């Protein structure tokens, strides 16, 4: 091909362990910890993301003519739609009512992790030819496996646009992220909010402080097995209550602590010598990513303190650019998190089904854009002229 794609060979890897860790990480880059070889390996080695759990690794690795790894894609063959956070259950039901088989499907994602990031992983100097070759390879793999569809969830906007230009269907969603405007302290951040929201946050933090609960922000060597024991128990209790079971097993947290301790920020809550709650974050190059929370449910406002306010404290102290608080939760807006669009892209084999989804997604994108605009009106921030916001 004139763009150089013909000089690239793409292989399917049945496990992330078959990729050289240094080569994979060179493609993934240092910014997003969830795309690292260590994180994906912890998911597979723990048994959390394997064929037995419906996540059969089918990663792509691209090599140039000299045999150098120049690109990669984290991909899985799936026989269900759980653990993705971009919901296509209605699509599956509609297709199967029409007589088709929606599963298996090809899923490009980080399992159980609704964190935006690159999905077409290109090594430095790889250029657009590598990204185009990876898109071609995804379509060829989908056709070879005979799957109904391929889905790229939570890509960065640039990858979303590349996939759209290649003819993939485009979908949008919404998350809530906090942007650091160079705040010198948490109080400096609070000073940008209207007085009602500022007072509410101070009241919540004061009630937690007065409850006697002590919060510990742990990373690196400070992380011990006792912390993971307690946190996993909280995680499972919350997961059982909300979803009927957790995706991540105890072994996963051991591996995370062993291989990525410096990128873990674990907020543990203690009352009278007993662990009562915990919030797990991972640290990127300029972003703190909030992931999982669990508690025994005894304390008001502890969720907000451990998950949101302590994350902001950490980000301000470290000079990070943002905190991403994950999926769902309009209550995050009143605590300074802003609504932002998220993206996904979808290749569909059946032409008729594709046309129906294309019409649906055009309407959905317009609705999501309107929702983000409406949510922005709820902002707690003062206007630029110093007057209170309408939120």
C-alpha positions in Angstrom: 0.0 0.0 0.0 1.3 3.5 -0.7 1.0 4.5 3.0 3.3 1.8 4.1 0.8 -0.6 5.6 2.0 -3.4 3.4 5.3 -3.4 5.3 3.6 -4.2 8.6 2.8 -7.7 9.9 0.1 -8.1 12.6 0.0 -11.2 14.9 -2.7 -12.4 17.3 -1.5 -13.1 20.8 -3.5 -15.5 23.0 -2.1 -13.9 26.1 -0.3 -10.6 27.0 2.5 -12.7 28.4 3.5 -13.5 24.7 4.3 -9.9 24.2 7.7 -8.4 25.3 6.8 -6.1 28.2 9.2 -3.4 27.2 8.0 -3.4 23.6 4.3 -3.4 24.6 4.9 -0.5 27.0 6.8 1.5 24.4 3.6 1.3 22.2 1.3 2.0 25.1 3.3 5.0 26.4 3.8 6.0 30.0 0.6 8.0 30.5 -2.1 5.5 31.2 -1.3 2.7 33.8 -4.3 0.5 32.6 -2.6 -0.1 29.2 0.6 -1.2 30.7 1.8 -4.8 30.3 1.9 -5.2 34.0 -1.8 -4.3 34.5 -3.0 -6.5 31.7 -0.8 -9.3 32.9 -2.2 -9.0 36.4 -5.8 -9.4 35.0 -4.8 -12.5 33.1 -2.5 -14.2 35.6 -5.0 -13.7 38.4 -7.7 -15.4 36.3 -9.9 -12.2 36.3 -9.8 -11.8 32.5 -9.5 -15.1 30.8 -11.5 -17.4 28.5 -13.1 -18.9 31.6 -14.5 -15.5 32.6 -15.6 -14.7 29.0 -12.6 -12.6 28.2 -10.4 -14.6 25.8 -7.2 -12.6 25.1 -6.7 -11.9 21.4 -4.3 -9.0 21.5 -2.8 -7.7 18.3 0.9 -6.9 17.9 2.2 -5.2 14.8 5.8 -5.6 13.5 7.7 -3.7 10.8 9.9 -5.3 8.2 12.8 -5.4 10.6 10.8 -7.3 13.2 10.4 -4.4 15.5 7.1 -4.2 17.4 5.6 -0.9 16.3 1.9 -1.2 17.4 -0.5 -3.1 19.6 -4.2 -3.4 20.5 -5.6 -4.9 23.8 -8.4 -7.2 22.4 -10.6 -10.0 23.7 -13.1 -12.4 22.2 -16.2 -12.2 24.4 -19.3 -14.3 24.8 -21.1 -11.7 27.0 -21.3 -7.9 27.5 -20.4 -7.6 31.2 -17.6 -5.5 32.5 -17.5 -3.1 29.6 -19.4 0.1 30.7 -20.5 0.8 27.2 -23.8 -1.0 27.1 -24.8 -3.0 24.1 -27.2 -5.5 25.7 -30.1 -4.0 23.8 -28.2 -4.4 20.5 -27.5 -8.1 21.4 -31.2 -8.7 22.2 -32.4 -7.1 19.0 -30.0 -9.0 16.8 -30.8 -12.3 18.4 -34.5 -11.7 18.2 -34.0 -11.2 14.4 -32.3 -14.6 14.3 -28.7 -13.6 14.4 -25.9 -14.6 16.9 -24.4 -11.5 18.5 -21.8 -13.5 20.5 -19.0 -14.0 20.3 -17.8 -10.5 19.6 -14.4 -8.9 19.4 -13.8 -6.3 22.2 -11.0 -3.8 22.3 -10.8 -2.6 25.9 -9.2 -2.7 29.2 -11.4 -5.3 31.1 -13.6 -3.9 33.9 -12.0 -0.4 33.4 -14.0 2.5 32.0 -11.0 4.7 31.6 -10.4 6.6 28.4 -7.1 6.2 26.7 -5.4 5.2 23.4 -6.6 1.9 22.0 -4.5 1.9 18.8 -1.2 1.7 20.5 1.6 3.0 18.3 5.3 3.1 19.1 7.1 6.4 18.8 7.8 7.1 15.2 5.2 4.6 14.0 2.9 7.1 12.4 -0.5 6.9 10.8 0.5 3.8 8.8 0.7 1.7 11.9 -2.7 3.0 13.2 -4.3 2.2 9.8 -2.7 -1.2 9.8 -4.2 -2.0 13.2 -7.7 -0.9 12.1 -7.3 -3.1 9.0 -6.2 -6.0 11.2 -9.1 -5.7 13.6 -11.5 -5.9 10.7 -9.7 -8.9 9.2 -9.6 -10.7 12.6 -13.3 -10.1 13.1 -14.1 -11.6 9.6 -11.7 -14.5 10.2 -13.4 -15.4 13.5 -16.8 -14.9 12.0 -18.0 -12.6 14.8 -21.0 -10.3 14.5 -19.1 -7.2 15.5 -16.0 -5.6 16.9 -16.1 -2.8 19.5 -13.5 -0.3 20.6 -14.5 1.2 23.9 -13.2 4.3 25.7 -10.6 5.3 23.0 -9.2 8.7 22.9 -10.9 11.1 20.5 -8.1 10.8 18.0 -8.5 7.0 17.7 -12.3 7.4 17.6 -11.9 9.8 14.7 -9.5 7.4 12.9 -12.0 4.6 13.3 -14.9 6.8 12.1 -12.9 7.7 9.0 -12.4 3.9 8.4 -16.2 3.5 8.4 -16.8 2.3 12.0 -19.9 3.4 13.7 -19.4 6.1 16.3 -20.9 6.3 19.8 -20.6 8.8 22.6 -21.2 8.8 26.4 -20.5 10.9 29.4 -18.1 10.8 32.4 -17.1 13.3 35.1 -13.5 14.6 35.3 -11.9 17.3 37.6 -9.4 19.7 36.1 -6.6 21.2 38.2 -6.3 24.9 37.4 -3.0 25.2 39.2 -4.6 25.3 42.7 -2.2 25.8 45.6 -4.5 24.0 48.0 -7.9 22.4 48.4 -9.1 25.7 49.9 -8.0 27.5 46.8 -10.1 25.1 44.7 -13.1 25.6 47.1 -12.7 29.4 46.6 -13.7 28.9 42.9 -17.1 27.4 43.9 -20.3 29.2 44.8 -20.8 29.7 48.5 -23.5 27.1 48.9 -21.5 24.3 47.3 -18.4 25.4 49.2 -20.2 25.3 52.5 -21.7 21.9 51.7 -18.3 20.3 50.9 -16.7 21.8 54.1 -19.6 20.4 56.1 -19.2 16.9 54.6 -15.4 16.9 55.3 -15.9 18.2 58.8 -18.5 15.5 59.6 -16.1 12.8 58.5 -13.3 14.3 60.5 -15.5 14.5 63.6 -16.6 10.9 63.2 -13.2 9.7 64.4 -12.4 7.9 61.1 -8.7 8.3 60.1 -7.8 8.2 56.4 -4.5 6.9 55.1 -3.3 7.5 51.6 -1.0 4.6 50.8 1.3 4.0 47.8 4.5 2.1 47.1 6.1 0.3 50.0 3.4 1.5 52.4 1.0 -1.0 50.8 0.8 -4.2 52.8 -1.1 -7.5 52.5 -3.4 -6.5 55.3 -4.6 -3.5 53.3 -5.3 -5.6 50.2 -7.2 -8.2 52.4 -9.4 -5.5 53.8 -9.9 -3.6 50.5 -10.8 -6.8 48.6 -13.4 -7.6 51.3 -14.9 -4.1 50.9 -14.8 -4.4 47.1 -16.6 -7.7 47.1 -19.2 -6.6 49.6 -20.0 -3.5 47.4 -19.9 -5.6 44.2 -22.3 -8.2 45.6 -24.7 -5.6 46.7 -24.7 -3.7 43.4 -24.0 -6.3 40.7 -24.2 -9.7 42.3 -20.5 -10.3 42.2 -17.1 -8.8 41.6 -14.9 -9.0 38.5 -11.6 -8.8 40.3 -10.4 -11.6 42.5 -8.0 -11.4 45.5 -5.0 -12.6 43.5 -5.4 -9.6 41.2 -4.8 -7.2 44.0 -1.8 -9.1 45.1 -0.3 -8.9 41.7 -1.2 -5.2 41.4 0.7 -4.5 44.6 3.7 -6.6 43.6 4.2 -5.1 40.1 2.6 -1.6 40.2 2.8 -0.4 43.8 4.3 2.9 42.8 1.2 3.6 40.6 -1.3 2.5 43.2 -2.9 5.2 45.4 -5.0 3.4 48.0 -7.1 5.4 50.5 -7.9 3.3 53.5 -10.2 4.4 56.3 -9.7 3.3 59.9 -11.9 3.5 62.9 -10.5 2.4 66.3 -7.9 0.2 64.8 -10.4 -1.4 62.3 -10.4 -0.9 58.5 -13.9 0.2 57.6 -13.6 1.4 53.9 -11.2 1.9 51.0 -10.9 3.6 47.7 -8.5 2.5 44.9 -6.8 4.9 42.5 -4.1 4.4 39.9 -1.6 7.1 39.1 -0.8 8.1 35.5 1.7 10.6 34.1 -0.6 13.6 34.8 -3.9 12.1 36.0 -5.2 10.2 39.0 -7.8 7.6 38.0 -10.4 6.7 40.6 -11.4 3.0 40.2 -13.0 1.0 43.0 -14.6 1.7 46.3 -16.0 -0.4 49.2 -17.1 0.1 52.8 -19.1 -1.4 55.6 -21.7 1.3 55.0 -21.6 2.9 58.5 -20.4 6.4 57.8 -22.1 9.4 56.1 -20.1 11.2 53.5 -17.1 8.8 53.8 -17.5 7.8 50.2 -17.2 11.5 49.1 -14.2 12.1 51.3 -12.3 8.9 50.4 -13.1 8.8 46.7 -13.3 12.5 45.7 -11.8 14.9 48.2 -8.7 12.8 49.0 -8.2 12.3 45.3 -8.2 16.1 44.8 -5.9 16.6 47.8 -3.4 14.1 46.2 -3.7 15.7 42.7 -3.2 19.2 44.0 -0.2 18.1 46.1 1.4 16.3 43.2 0.5 19.0 40.6 -1.5 16.5 38.5 -3.7 17.9 35.7 -6.8 16.0 36.4 -8.7 13.4 38.4 -11.0 11.0 36.5 -13.7 9.6 38.7 -15.1 7.0 36.3 -18.6 6.2 35.1 -21.9 7.4 36.3 -22.8 9.8 39.1 -24.3 13.3 38.5 -23.5 14.0 42.2 -19.9 14.4 41.2 -20.8 17.7 39.4 -21.6 19.4 42.7 -18.1 18.4 44.0 -16.3 20.1 41.1 -16.2 17.3 38.5 -17.3 18.4 35.0 -19.2 16.3 32.4 -17.0 15.3 29.5 -17.7 13.1 26.4 -16.4 9.6 26.1 -16.2 7.6 22.9 -16.6 4.2 21.4 -16.4 2.8 17.8 -18.2 -0.3 16.4 -17.7 -2.5 13.3 -20.8 -4.5 12.4 -20.7 -7.3 9.9 -24.5 -7.4 9.0 -25.3 -4.5 6.6 -28.9 -4.3 7.7 -28.1 -4.3 11.4 -25.4 -1.8 10.8 -27.8 0.6 9.0 -30.2 0.4 11.9 -27.5 1.1 14.5 -26.2 4.0 12.4 -29.6 5.7 12.6 -29.9 5.0 16.3 -26.4 6.3 17.1 -26.9 9.5 15.2 -29.9 10.2 17.5 -28.0 9.1 20.6 -25.0 11.3 19.9 -27.3 14.3 19.6 -29.0 13.3 22.9 -25.6 12.9 24.7 -24.4 16.3 23.5 -27.6 17.9 24.8 -27.2 16.0 28.1 -23.6 17.2 28.5 -24.7 20.8 27.8 -27.5 20.5 30.3 -25.3 19.0 33.0 -22.8 21.8 32.5 -25.5 24.2 33.6 -25.3 22.5 37.0 -21.7 23.6 37.5 -20.9 24.7 41.1 -18.2 27.0 39.9 -18.5 30.8 40.1 -18.7 32.6 36.9 -15.6 34.2 35.5 -16.7 37.6 36.6 -16.9 36.4 40.2 -20.6 36.1 40.4 -22.2 32.9 41.7 -23.1 30.2 39.1 -26.7 29.2 38.6 -25.9 25.7 40.0 
